[in-house]
Structure formats: structure tokens, C-alpha cells
């Protein structure tokens, strides 16, 4: 049977460490790997599912798992992804039609994410029931890569360290005006106002749910006079800012809009200003975003490589003053999110349904695997309009982090007093 032969070929190439047991729809049992852990057993429920995986593995693996046509009888979806990716650093790319899919995906990602499409894409993921995110994120609802500055850091500590690290690179001083592009639930903006003592912070988002939550948080902290949040596209934003920060938003911009994004950033940044861009990317060659993730989780998204970003930065007249690449930090972050999500799975079921739970289990596992066994990383790019606004060495980052940490501790003492 053709689909069985193709699956045998693909799994033989992919699984060299660990053990994969596959039961086909006809009942045939095959084993791949070296017999070690992890051990995963899968079963196909129908012949069409087998051929679908052969023809479009990156899309169909997730769809078949969610639909229950690819049954994982031993192990988890993350265990299966580990077997398939840990040695190949890819997917089942040798299966038919892969080259044609790459060409088609490359053409599709050139479509511009205009303001209307961007808002629809954001609403698809971020305007879900707010209770969902409270079940697996930290208390500040930081929905981006944490920064594990010591080995035993908790998720909460690592997310605080991320904010501290970004604020240090931004060199925010008392009185500075800050623009937060893609402000999420407001945590970064509130940190810059409360701890770094920014004079004013404007956060912009395309999510109605996040906007309402951010405004409530600003009011609760009595910061309405200094921290404002707006439902606004970056292309429509006006003003002039000492600092610009953007965390976990650039992934949604799309290649065709990179010029517009960086040109808008330069226009909004003062001549002696500093910008910090924190975005997921890839360390390898340009490659289409996983089609399952694009279809079900983040429509319009793209993970850039530096060679895609740099030309647009240069054309905008911005200078790259610092680049840092965070590698496994997001894998640890996603592991914490996945474990918390699975621990609260019954509560998610009450909010949505079984299919939603399976989609999100798959999403979190796929994302974690991309950072553990593929080339997904996080870029932190520091940008400026002039080459003399950032110190000559990176010593200032540690110095400012220490001062910010002391300010955090003082604020905590005041709260507990």
C-alpha cells in the first residue's frame, strides 16, 4: 500500500533515537528507532488519514491529531514531535509535494497585512475569553518569551526578568515618553511607568479584549494620567517618542509590511531615541510558517530571519545598535504554559470544548518543539536613528538591570508595609 510505504520511509529517516510504534488502518504494526525512550505509539483510523499525512505533513499532523484520526495511544503529541524533530531538525520534508508547497507558501506570505486584515488576525487569537489566558500565563499575563536569567527561575520570575532586561536596553529614564506597539494586557507599559519611571506611556493594540483589560489595570494602579492604551494600528499612530518598545507583535506584521512597520517606527522615534524590538524569528534560512499554526492559531503570521528584517531596517534609515538572540528561553516558557494549560484542561473544557482543548494542546506542543528541536529563536534588536545614543559597551545593561531590580524590591516592600 503506497501510504504505508511512504510512512515507513519517512519514519525510518526521521526516528533514529527513541521508539515509534505505528499501527496502520489495516492493522499492520511497524516499529522505528533504536528501542530507547521516549516511546510513542500511534494509530491511524483510516487510509485517507495516512495519505493526507504523506501529502501535507506540516498541516495534517495537527489536523489529524485534533480530529482523532491520528490516535496517540502511548505518549503525548510533544513526545511524537520530539521523535520526529530531534534528529532531523525539520519535519517530514522528504514526502511528496514539499517543494511545491514551499513555493505556494512563499507567494502567499507576500500578501500585505493591511489594517483591516491585521485587526481580524489579532481578534482571531487574542479576543478569546480572558479567563483562558489566566489559566496558564503568569499573573501579569506576559504572553511572550520569558527571560530565564538563572536556572531555577519560576515563570513569574522569568517574566519579570524579561521586562527588566528590555527596560534596561531601552535605557528608560524618568520623564521619558514611551510608545508600546502591541501592548498586550498592559504589563510592559505599566512596568515602564511604575519601575522605570517613564513620564508617559502610550500602548497600542488591535485587541478589544486586551484594550479593556489594560485600561482597567491602568486605572487600578492610578496611572491613567501617565499610561494610556488605545485601539490603534501602528500605521495610524502619531507623535514623537523618546523610546519605542514592541514585544511579541512583529510576528504578526508579515513580510510585505516590514517596510511600512520600520518606516513608521522611525517617524515616531525621536532623533536621539531608542527602540527595542522583541520578536520570534528563525536562525536558519527563510521558510514559510507552519501552515497548521497559520490556519488555526495565528493567521497572517510569519517568523522572520535576520536577512528578511535587515533590508527593511536599512531602508527606513534606522541603525541596529545591538542584537541578542534568545535560544531556549521560549522553550522553557512554553513548557511552563503547556504544563499549566494541561493542569487546567477541565476548566478550559468548561469555557470551550474538547476540540478547542486539543487544538491548544497541539499549538503549545508544536511551538515548544520549534524552539527545542528546530530553528525558532527570539531576536531582541535595539534600534536608533543615530549611532551615538547608546553606550559604547554593553555594561550599561547589567547596571540598569541591577537598579531596576532594586526598584522592584522597594516597590514590593512598600506594598507589604
C-alpha positions, 0 to 999 in steps of 0.5 A: 500500500503506497501510504504505508510505504511512504510512512515507513520511509519517512519514519525510518529517516526521521526516528533514529533515537527513541521508539515509534510504534505505528499501527496502520488502518489495516492493522499492520504494526511497524516499529522505528528507532533504536528501542530507547525512550521516549516511546510513542505509539500511534494509530491511524483510523483510516487510509485517507488519514495516512495519505493526507499525512504523506501529502501535507505533513506540516498541516495534517499532523495537527489536523489529524491529531485534533480530529482523532484520526491520528490516535496517540495511544502511548505518549503525548503529541510533544513526545511524537514531535520530539521523535520526529524533530530531534534528529532531523531538525525539520519535519517530514520534508522528504514526502511528496509535494514539499517543494511545491508547497514551499513555493505556494507558501512563499507567494502567499506570505507576500500578501500585505497585512493591511489594517483591516486584515491585521485587526481580524488576525489579532481578534482571531487569537487574542479576543478569546475569553480572558479567563483562558489566558489566566489559566496558564500565563503568569499573573501579569499575563506576559504572553511572550518569551520569558527571560530565564536569567538563572536556572531555577527561575519560576515563570513569574520570575522569568517574566519579570526578568524579561521586562527588566532586561528590555527596560534596561536596553531601552535605557528608560529614564524618568520623564521619558515618553514611551510608545508600546506597539502591541501592548498586550494586557498592559504589563510592559507599559505599566512596568515602564511607568511604575519601575522605570519611571517613564513620564508617559506611556502610550500602548497600542493594540488591535485587541478589544479584549486586551484594550479593556483589560489594560485600561482597567489595570491602568486605572487600578494602579492610578496611572491613567494620567501617565499610561494610556492604551488605545485601539490603534494600528501602528500605521495610524499612530502619531507623535514623537517618542523618546523610546519605542518598545514592541514585544511579541507583535512583529510576528504578526506584521508579515513580510510585505509590511516590514517596510511600512512597520520600520518606516513608521517606527522611525517617524515616531522615534525621536532623533536621539531615541531608542527602540527595542524590538522583541520578536520570534524569528528563525536562525536558519534560512527563510521558510514559510510558517507552519501552515497548521499554526497559520490556519488555526492559531495565528493567521497572517503570521510569519517568523522572520530571519535576520536577512528578511528584517535587515533590508527593511531596517536599512531602508527606513534609515534606522541603525541596529545598535545591538542584537541578542538572540534568545535560544531556549528561553521560549522553550522553557516558557512554553513548557511552563504554559503547556504544563499549566494549560494541561493542569487546567484542561477541565476548566478550559473544557468548561469555557470551550470544548474538547476540540478547542482543548486539543487544538491548544494542546497541539499549538503549545506542543508544536511551538515548544518543539520549534524552539527545542528541536528546530530553528525558532529563536527570539531576536531582541534588536535595539534600534536608533536613528543615530549611532551615538545614543547608546553606550559604547559597551554593553555594561550599561545593561547589567547596571540598569538591570541591577537598579531596576531590580532594586526598584522592584524590591522597594516597590514590593516592600512598600506594598507589604508595609 
